[in-house]
Amino acid sequence: MSFLAHRLSHVKPSPTVGVTAKAAELKAAGRDVIGLGAGEPDFDTPLSIKEAAKLAIDKGVTKYTAVAGTIELRKAIAAKFKRENGLDYKPDEITVGCGGKQVIFNALFATVEEGDEVIIPAPYWVSYPDIVSMCGGTVVPVSCHATTGFKLQAKDLEAAITPKTKWLILNSPNNPTGAAYTRAELKAITEVLVGHPHVWVMTDDMYEHLVYDEFEFTTPVQVEPRLKDRTLTINGVSKAYSMTGWRVGYGGGPKALIDAMNMIQSQSTTHTSSISQAAATAALNGPQDFIPKNAAIFKERRDLVVSMLNQAKGITCLSPEGAFYVYPSCAGAIGKTAPSGKVIGSDTDFVTELLEAEGVAVVQGVAFGLSPYFRISYATSTQALTSACERIQRFCAGLR
Ligand SMILES: Cc1ncc(COP(=O)(O)O)c(C=O)c1O
């Protein structure tokens, strides 16, 4: 009998850990390694936000806050939902957690019981299935293929819904593909959901501000207000404001769900840091001008990476609408032999051999639920991206 709880048997360590550890090992051995695995902007937190945090410390904002988050922050979030999404959430319909991840965890922990099904379009962010499993739920992955831009199709959603379905988790722009749903695409999905009143919608809008080519971001409740009383709209400051380490995420939803989530939080982390909350309030209420500037830099990097990857033999890469990831197919490399003599049988083999041969660290698609692909994060310098893509081209050209 293991001392560890049974619920842990369903949870896998983060799949990026293996590649990151291997990359660190090679680096320590003196190899020149380029890491394209990071899920965070390479920009620093804007100065005005840091100053607000320093001021909060000086003013003694160092005590416990309300479990749901300070009223100032929840008002700033309510104003953000109104200003940017046209959504009306009152402060008591908003909860703040230690990053978007805790908000997702609290919501699933508060609602998912043994046997409940949660539909997760694949490729997905790696934490969704593990959190669902930890809560005793059953993950129902629905494959979304490159031919449809890696986006969930209404007919596939309809086919996946059963009387046991509790949630659909939507993530647009998506990690790992960068795919973002247009209003029309979301409409097709929300129409299916309107017909199934027992299914709740968890929408993870974390990458909202990272969209390119005039793409207009929309969120399910904006497209279909009838879903508001069974939707949790999740967002945060990590990606748009380069604040991953501050740990502030939030969710807006029906008060009964928010109250339940707050109850769970009150018996775990209590709340995220009071200083981080002051910083996030300043971020949401303050100047927003650096957001499009950062997005313009990300767009240039996306174009560079997509173009260079499509010149690599056996690689095909879509140009996604948003986030800072691309999800190229390595189908053309499967069955070929790497310089080490190993035959590449999977995307895991591909990323392992690429790291060994050329020192480029990326993440295998199997981790995100759709193979044979790999994820590249382009949240790094143009110089590093150019060099990494040249190495990928050389690696692919050398496969036999
Ligand atoms: C799709 C998605 N949702 C949520 C998160 C969690 O963000 P946070 O740092 O706010 O916990 C991430 C972070 O990588 C993400 O990619």
PDBQT file of the ligand as one rigid body, heavy atoms in Angstrom, charges set to zero:
ROOT
HETATM    1  C1  LIG A 501      -3.940  28.175 -21.416  1.00  0.00    +0.000 C 
HETATM    2  C2  LIG A 501      -3.401  28.581 -20.106  1.00  0.00    +0.000 A 
HETATM    3  N1  LIG A 501      -4.253  28.780 -19.093  1.00  0.00    +0.000 NA
HETATM    4  C3  LIG A 501      -3.831  29.115 -17.869  1.00  0.00    +0.000 A 
HETATM    5  C4  LIG A 501      -2.491  29.280 -17.612  1.00  0.00    +0.000 A 
HETATM    6  C5  LIG A 501      -2.084  29.622 -16.200  1.00  0.00    +0.000 C 
HETATM    7  O1  LIG A 501      -1.675  30.909 -16.064  1.00  0.00    +0.000 OA
HETATM    8  P1  LIG A 501      -1.329  31.491 -14.626  1.00  0.00    +0.000 P 
HETATM    9  O2  LIG A 501       0.108  31.875 -14.697  1.00  0.00    +0.000 OA
HETATM   10  O3  LIG A 501      -2.218  32.701 -14.502  1.00  0.00    +0.000 OA
HETATM   11  O4  LIG A 501      -1.618  30.468 -13.622  1.00  0.00    +0.000 OA
HETATM   12  C6  LIG A 501      -1.557  29.064 -18.629  1.00  0.00    +0.000 A 
HETATM   13  C7  LIG A 501      -0.113  29.184 -18.349  1.00  0.00    +0.000 C 
HETATM   14  O5  LIG A 501       0.735  28.707 -19.054  1.00  0.00    +0.000 OA
HETATM   15  C8  LIG A 501      -2.027  28.709 -19.907  1.00  0.00    +0.000 A 
HETATM   16  O6  LIG A 501      -1.174  28.501 -20.921  1.00  0.00    +0.000 OA
ENDROOT
TORSDOF 0
